[in-house]
Amino acid sequence: MAILIFVLSLVLLIAAGASGYQSLDLLPTSLGVLYALAAAGAACAAAVVFAIAVLIRRIDTLTKLMRQSAGPAPTEITLATAPPEEVVLSPPATGAGVSGRGDEAVAAEDESPININRAGHLPSLETEVETSEPEPQGPPSLIGSYSSAGANYKIFTDGSIEAETDEGTFKFASMSDFKRHLLETKRDREVGA
């Protein structure tokens, strides 16, 4: 795709050159000016098309690099399974039931490190989740205060607001709670009037 756009850019550049060359002899006439304007337009179009071809080429390269470095998609999860247990057929017992293999070899085979982690322990299905409770903090500190319409307001670091009005002192958990209270108070006054 990018190659076709590069070719189109080259064709436009050749057309611009041809049109510019034809305009040299005819320049004092209106036809010469038309050829010169066509040459300028074709040269500009060639530059734009060339820039588009370069962008397409770079995007293709980036896409190829991302596909190579991405690895398996998150949906392609493979589960690790333990290898199937090996079945060892021992030779028939000879004499008094001795198989010919030593007891140490059988014991060592049973303790094979198939699924042992770095600490030397088998992994457990239980996960140790460390829960940390937030440390109790002191009361929130005052960020700012202001007065408006005969009421005093204090804003704290936790987002709470304290309003001292003629009706009493009110504490709100957030600005949205405070605005809701103001709307309800305004509505109550309008209904009562």
Beta strands, then each sheet from edge to edge (+ up, - down):
strand 1: 142-148
strand 2: 151-156
strand 3: 161-165
strand 4: 168-172
sheet 1: 1+ 2- 3+ 4-
end
